[in-house]
Amino acid sequence: MTDTSPPKLADLPQQSEFKIPTLQSTTAMDNANGSPAMQNARDSAYNAMNTVQNHPATQNVKDTFNNGPVADNVRNQSAKTSSEFRNLADSRTPPSKSAASGQPLTHYHSFFYNLLSWENPRATAISFLSTVLFIFAARYLPALRWTFKVLYITLGCTAAAELGGKMVLSQGLASSFRPKKYYTIPRESLEASLEDVEQLINFFVIEFQRVLFAEKPVHTVAAFVASLISYWLIKFTPIWGLSLITVCLLYLGPLVYTTNKELIDHHVENATNVVNAQATQVRDLAGHHTSRATSVVKEYAGDYTSKAQEYIGSARAKAPTSPTAANSGAKSGPGTQPAYTSSDFPHAPKQEPMPGVTSHQEQYEKSRFGGQAEAASY
């Protein structure tokens, strides 16, 4: 017969062939941790670490990194950078100069002049690199998408914590962190920010008008060239590329000029002298031709005037003169009124014109004068 009794489990081994800790082995390990040998090992490791840390070589390395030339250079550069940023912030004062209209300029005129003139090179370099990185980030990084992602994750976690806390703990977790008073922007800070924005907008408005009305012709010409080049570049250059070119020109142009100021001023002076010489030559040549044309016109005008006077004199000489006019002209002198008699004038008609008579002679013969030259009675 077969044994139908249930099988019996053998005794559990104290150790496993696969080095899996059992209950007894774990207890043995716990006892071993408190053993003097384990404690001695810990003390030895701690003493070794202290020995390494307090060793002269380790202290020399620490002194080299903390007090060496590298650390001193880093600290000096950090202090200089902080000082230049403070100088840049302090430069935001209205300049002493004013516009051509007498209008005072904004404090951003001094700020941007100090920034772009590289008077504080570290602050200007950091702002230039930050602007370039911002342009590349706006081009290649989906910042708006990441903003919405962070927003929905934050709001989702807040809603889940609030609802889960109310279901489990009968109290919302998010509402428990709610402050007693919500944060608000102080009125003074808001007014200062709005005033700063107003000054920034007025800076661009004033500078545009100064360029438009040619307060400085050099700036107007430079703006014209930049606008013309931008008009052609915008056809095949994206906005971010055009922005990058503009930023590089604004920052690197003054740097190149300040670095090579003497050479650039020398060439500009030579070019100015050449332009002035050409302008003077053109002005003199135009004056010469103008005077020559004026003399020719005067000569022709004199010739025509003399010929006209000759024609008028010959016409007067050929015209017949009446004896009455000659006598009256002889009697009257210059500045005196000539004397006339009633016989110098024709008789005025004293009756209505007769019908059927068309000529003046017939009218006179049939009048009561009858062709007689009688003196008119007054």
VEXDO-754657 format. One line per field, with one value per residue (C-alpha): x, y, z; residue in one letter; residue number from 1. Coordinates in steps of 0.05 Angstrom, whole numbers. Each point is the difference from the previous one (the first is absolute). Last residue first. Layout:
<sites>
east: X,... $
north: Y,... $
up: Z,... $
type: a,... $
seq: NUM,... $
</sites>
This chain:
<sites>
east: -398,-6,38,39,-27,32,-53,-19,-73,4,-73,15,-8,74,22,-43,24,72,-12,-25,-65,-56,-68,-28,29,42,-29,22,57,61,67,46,70,59,62,-44,-22,70,55,57,50,7,70,54,42,-21,-62,1,43,-42,-63,32,24,-67,-35,49,-14,59,11,31,67,43,-43,8,75,4,-42,42,64,-26,-18,69,32,-44,14,75,-4,-42,50,57,-37,-17,73,23,-50,21,73,-17,-39,54,52,-45,-15,75,14,-54,23,72,-23,-42,59,46,-52,-9,75,9,-57,31,66,-32,-39,65,36,-60,-3,75,-2,-63,20,-23,-53,-28,0,-35,-51,-19,1,-61,-48,25,-7,-70,-22,27,-35,-66,6,12,-59,-45,17,47,-21,-41,16,72,-20,-40,50,56,-42,-19,72,24,-54,15,74,-18,-44,53,52,-49,-7,-64,-25,-75,-12,60,-19,-72,17,45,-56,-50,49,19,-73,-17,56,-19,-73,22,41,-59,-45,51,6,-76,-6,54,-32,-69,25,-13,-46,13,-61,-12,-7,40,-30,42,-59,-41,46,-6,-76,-31,-44,64,-13,-53,18,74,-10,-40,52,60,-30,-19,70,34,-43,12,75,0,-45,44,66,-26,-29,68,35,-43,16,74,3,76,35,-16,-18,60,46,-24,7,70,19,-30,35,67,-6,-23,60,48,-28,6,71,21,-25,18,-19,-32,-64,-18,21,-37,-60,-3,14,-56,-44,0,-46,19,-20,-35,38,-24,70,-3,31,68,9,-21,-59,26,1,76,-9,-25,61,47,-33,8,73,11,-32,45,61,-16,-12,65,38,-31,16,71,11,-27,46,59,-5,-41,-57,26,73,-18,-41,56,50,-46,-4,75,8,-45,-60,-52,38,9,-72,-21,46,-27,-71,19,35,-58,-48,45,6,-75,-7,52,-33,-66,-62,-2,12,-63,-40,36,-18,-72,-1,30,-53,-57,30,45,3,71,-23,17,-42,19,-39,-38,-73,-16,-37,-73,-44,-42,-74,-17,-22,57,-7,-22 $
north: 3554,16,-44,37,-6,-41,1,-66,15,16,-17,-72,-27,10,-33,-62,-7,2,-50,-51,-40,48,-32,26,64,-4,41,71,38,-37,19,43,-29,17,42,60,4,17,-42,22,-54,-13,17,-49,6,58,12,49,-43,-61,38,27,-69,-31,54,-8,-75,-50,-56,-69,-19,25,-36,-66,10,12,-62,-44,27,-10,-72,-13,29,-43,-63,11,15,-63,-42,27,-9,-72,-14,32,-42,-64,15,16,-65,-41,27,-9,-73,-13,32,-41,-65,14,16,-64,-41,30,-11,-73,-11,33,-41,-64,18,16,-66,-37,32,-8,-75,-9,39,-34,-72,-31,52,-9,-76,1,52,-47,-64,16,33,-40,-67,19,19,-64,-42,36,-11,-74,-4,33,-47,21,-9,62,33,10,49,47,-9,26,62,12,-6,47,52,-7,13,61,27,-13,38,57,14,37,-28,7,-75,-19,47,-21,-74,15,38,-57,-54,36,18,-74,-14,59,-23,-70,28,41,-62,-40,55,5,-75,-2,57,-32,-64,-63,-48,-67,-35,4,-59,-43,-65,-60,-37,15,-43,-60,0,-26,-61,-41,-50,31,73,-14,-35,60,52,-42,-16,74,24,-54,18,75,-10,-48,46,61,-36,-25,68,32,-56,13,74,-13,-48,8,11,72,31,-35,25,72,-6,-28,60,49,-35,1,75,14,-39,36,68,-15,-25,57,58,60,-45,58,-40,-2,70,29,-44,25,73,3,-42,57,39,62,71,39,60,-13,-23,-52,10,-12,-8,-72,-27,-54,-75,-5,-28,-67,-6,18,-53,-51,20,-10,-69,-20,27,-39,-64,10,10,-61,-44,27,-13,-71,-13,33,-43,12,-50,-47,3,0,-62,-34,20,-27,-66,-3,18,-58,21,-25,-65,-12,15,-49,-53,12,-10,-64,-27,18,-36,-61,0,2,-59,-39,19,-31,43,-13,-74,-7,30,-47,-60,22,5,-70,-27,30,-19,40,-26,-23,-45,-63,25,-2,-21,-53,-8,-68,-46,8,-60,-31,-14,-72,-46,-49,-51,-70 $
up: -1485,-74,-48,-52,-69,-53,-52,-33,5,74,7,-18,-70,-16,66,-7,-72,23,56,-49,3,-14,-11,65,29,63,58,8,33,-27,32,-43,-11,47,-13,-17,72,22,36,45,22,77,25,26,-62,-43,-38,-56,-46,11,-15,-62,-22,15,-39,-57,-5,5,-50,27,-34,58,52,-37,-5,75,17,-45,29,71,-16,-28,63,44,-41,6,74,13,-39,41,66,-18,-18,65,41,-36,17,72,7,-34,48,61,-20,-8,68,34,-34,22,71,3,-26,52,56,-21,-1,68,30,-28,31,67,-1,-15,58,47,-17,14,65,26,-13,65,14,-71,2,68,-25,-58,42,43,-48,-60,37,24,-70,-31,54,-12,-75,13,48,-50,-56,-57,-73,-16,66,-24,-56,44,57,-45,-17,72,23,-54,18,74,-13,-43,55,53,-41,-12,75,16,-66,10,-3,42,56,-7,7,60,35,-10,20,65,13,2,50,44,2,18,58,23,-3,42,52,4,10,53,38,-4,30,-40,36,34,29,74,48,-46,-29,18,32,-62,-42,47,3,64,11,5,-55,-45,16,-6,-67,-27,21,-20,-68,-13,19,-41,-61,9,2,-58,-41,12,-11,-67,-19,12,-37,-61,3,7,-59,-5,-68,-19,67,30,-56,11,76,-8,-42,51,58,-37,-13,72,27,-47,20,74,-9,-44,43,-44,-58,-39,-8,74,20,-60,15,72,-16,-51,46,50,-47,-40,15,-56,-26,-72,-20,55,68,31,75,-3,41,49,-10,8,70,-28,-46,57,44,-56,-6,74,-1,-58,34,64,-39,-39,65,33,-61,-4,74,-7,-58,33,62,63,-6,-54,20,74,-9,-39,54,54,-36,-6,74,21,42,-50,-12,74,14,-53,28,71,-25,-36,62,44,-45,-2,76,6,-46,41,66,-21,-9,-74,11,40,-57,-48,43,2,-75,-5,47,-41,-67,-44,-72,-14,-58,40,56,73,62,-38,15,31,-47,-16,12,-54,15,19,-57,6,-55,14 $
type: y,s,a,a,e,a,q,g,g,f,r,s,k,e,y,q,e,q,h,s,t,v,g,p,m,p,e,q,k,p,a,h,p,f,d,s,s,t,y,a,p,q,t,g,p,g,s,k,a,g,s,n,a,a,t,p,s,t,p,a,k,a,r,a,s,g,i,y,e,q,a,k,s,t,y,d,g,a,y,e,k,v,v,s,t,a,r,s,t,h,h,g,a,l,d,r,v,q,t,a,q,a,n,v,v,n,t,a,n,e,v,h,h,d,i,l,e,k,n,t,t,y,v,l,p,g,l,y,l,l,c,v,t,i,l,s,l,g,w,i,p,t,f,k,i,l,w,y,s,i,l,s,a,v,f,a,a,v,t,h,v,p,k,e,a,f,l,v,r,q,f,e,i,v,f,f,n,i,l,q,e,v,d,e,l,s,a,e,l,s,e,r,p,i,t,y,y,k,k,p,r,f,s,s,a,l,g,q,s,l,v,m,k,g,g,l,e,a,a,a,t,c,g,l,t,i,y,l,v,k,f,t,w,r,l,a,p,l,y,r,a,a,f,i,f,l,v,t,s,l,f,s,i,a,t,a,r,p,n,e,w,s,l,l,n,y,f,f,s,h,y,h,t,l,p,q,g,s,a,a,s,k,s,p,p,t,r,s,d,a,l,n,r,f,e,s,s,t,k,a,s,q,n,r,v,n,d,a,v,p,g,n,n,f,t,d,k,v,n,q,t,a,p,h,n,q,v,t,n,m,a,n,y,a,s,d,r,a,n,q,m,a,p,s,g,n,a,n,d,m,a,t,t,s,q,l,t,p,i,k,f,e,s,q,q,p,l,d,a,l,k,p,p,s,t,d,t,m $
seq: 378,377,376,375,374,373,372,371,370,369,368,367,366,365,364,363,362,361,360,359,358,357,356,355,354,353,352,351,350,349,348,347,346,345,344,343,342,341,340,339,338,337,336,335,334,333,332,331,330,329,328,327,326,325,324,323,322,321,320,319,318,317,316,315,314,313,312,311,310,309,308,307,306,305,304,303,302,301,300,299,298,297,296,295,294,293,292,291,290,289,288,287,286,285,284,283,282,281,280,279,278,277,276,275,274,273,272,271,270,269,268,267,266,265,264,263,262,261,260,259,258,257,256,255,254,253,252,251,250,249,248,247,246,245,244,243,242,241,240,239,238,237,236,235,234,233,232,231,230,229,228,227,226,225,224,223,222,221,220,219,218,217,216,215,214,213,212,211,210,209,208,207,206,205,204,203,202,201,200,199,198,197,196,195,194,193,192,191,190,189,188,187,186,185,184,183,182,181,180,179,178,177,176,175,174,173,172,171,170,169,168,167,166,165,164,163,162,161,160,159,158,157,156,155,154,153,152,151,150,149,148,147,146,145,144,143,142,141,140,139,138,137,136,135,134,133,132,131,130,129,128,127,126,125,124,123,122,121,120,119,118,117,116,115,114,113,112,111,110,109,108,107,106,105,104,103,102,101,100,99,98,97,96,95,94,93,92,91,90,89,88,87,86,85,84,83,82,81,80,79,78,77,76,75,74,73,72,71,70,69,68,67,66,65,64,63,62,61,60,59,58,57,56,55,54,53,52,51,50,49,48,47,46,45,44,43,42,41,40,39,38,37,36,35,34,33,32,31,30,29,28,27,26,25,24,23,22,21,20,19,18,17,16,15,14,13,12,11,10,9,8,7,6,5,4,3,2,1 $
</sites>
